[in-house]
């Protein structure tokens, strides 16, 4: 498998470019990190962050299951000649 395919196969399968997919993944990663920290705080101090982690997970789950992939042809139109091969 080529290096380019390693970086583009999955993003294209969900109708995104590499950079678009990175943005979406990071938009999930940062809230999950915050929720994880809130859960750690809650484990030690159960009167703090009572619903922070669970409400974050519920919100992100709703976002994830309601996403609709775009057609693969639309990805090629947005690539703008970017090629991740070094």
C-alpha positions as CSV (number, residue, x, y, z in Angstrom):
1,X,0.0,0.0,0.0
2,X,1.4,3.4,-0.9
3,X,2.1,6.1,1.6
4,X,-0.5,8.3,0.1
5,X,-3.2,5.6,0.4
6,X,-2.4,5.2,4.1
7,X,-3.3,8.8,4.7
8,X,-6.3,9.1,2.3
9,X,-8.1,5.8,2.1
10,X,-10.2,6.2,5.3
11,X,-10.9,9.9,4.9
12,X,-12.1,9.3,1.3
13,X,-14.3,6.5,2.6
14,X,-16.3,9.0,4.7
15,X,-16.3,11.7,2.0
16,X,-13.6,13.9,3.4
17,X,-10.1,15.1,2.4
18,X,-7.2,14.3,4.7
19,X,-7.3,17.8,6.2
20,X,-11.1,17.8,6.6
21,X,-10.9,14.5,8.4
22,X,-8.2,15.8,10.6
23,X,-10.4,18.7,11.6
24,X,-13.3,16.4,12.4
25,X,-11.2,14.0,14.4
26,X,-9.7,16.9,16.4
27,X,-13.2,18.3,17.0
28,X,-13.9,15.0,18.8
29,X,-10.5,14.5,20.4
30,X,-10.4,17.8,22.4
31,X,-13.8,17.4,24.0
32,X,-13.0,13.8,24.8
33,X,-9.8,14.9,26.5
34,X,-11.7,17.4,28.5
35,X,-14.3,14.8,29.4
36,X,-11.6,12.4,30.5
37,X,-10.0,15.0,32.7
38,X,-13.4,15.8,34.2
39,X,-13.9,12.1,34.9
40,X,-10.6,12.0,36.7
41,X,-11.5,14.9,38.8
42,X,-14.9,13.4,39.5
43,X,-13.3,10.1,40.6
44,X,-11.4,11.9,43.3
45,X,-13.9,14.6,44.1
46,X,-17.3,13.1,43.3
47,X,-19.2,16.3,44.0
48,X,-17.4,18.0,41.1
49,X,-17.9,17.5,37.3
50,X,-21.0,15.3,38.1
51,X,-22.3,15.3,34.5
52,X,-19.5,16.7,32.4
53,X,-18.1,13.5,31.0
54,X,-21.4,11.8,30.4
55,X,-23.0,14.8,28.7
56,X,-19.9,15.3,26.5
57,X,-20.0,11.7,25.4
58,X,-23.8,11.9,24.7
59,X,-23.3,15.0,22.6
60,X,-20.4,13.6,20.6
61,X,-22.2,10.3,20.1
62,X,-25.2,12.2,18.6
63,X,-22.9,14.1,16.3
64,X,-21.2,11.0,15.2
65,X,-24.3,8.9,14.4
66,X,-25.9,11.8,12.6
67,X,-23.0,12.4,10.2
68,X,-23.6,11.6,6.5
69,X,-20.7,10.8,4.3
70,X,-20.3,12.8,1.1
71,X,-19.8,11.2,-2.3
72,X,-16.2,10.3,-3.0
73,X,-16.2,12.4,-6.2
74,X,-16.8,15.5,-4.1
75,X,-13.5,14.8,-2.2
76,X,-11.5,14.9,-5.4
77,X,-12.9,18.3,-6.2
78,X,-11.7,19.7,-2.8
79,X,-8.2,18.2,-2.8
80,X,-6.8,21.2,-4.7
81,X,-3.7,19.3,-5.8
82,X,-2.5,18.5,-2.3
83,X,-0.4,15.4,-2.2
84,X,0.8,14.0,1.1
85,X,3.5,11.8,-0.4
86,X,7.0,12.9,0.7
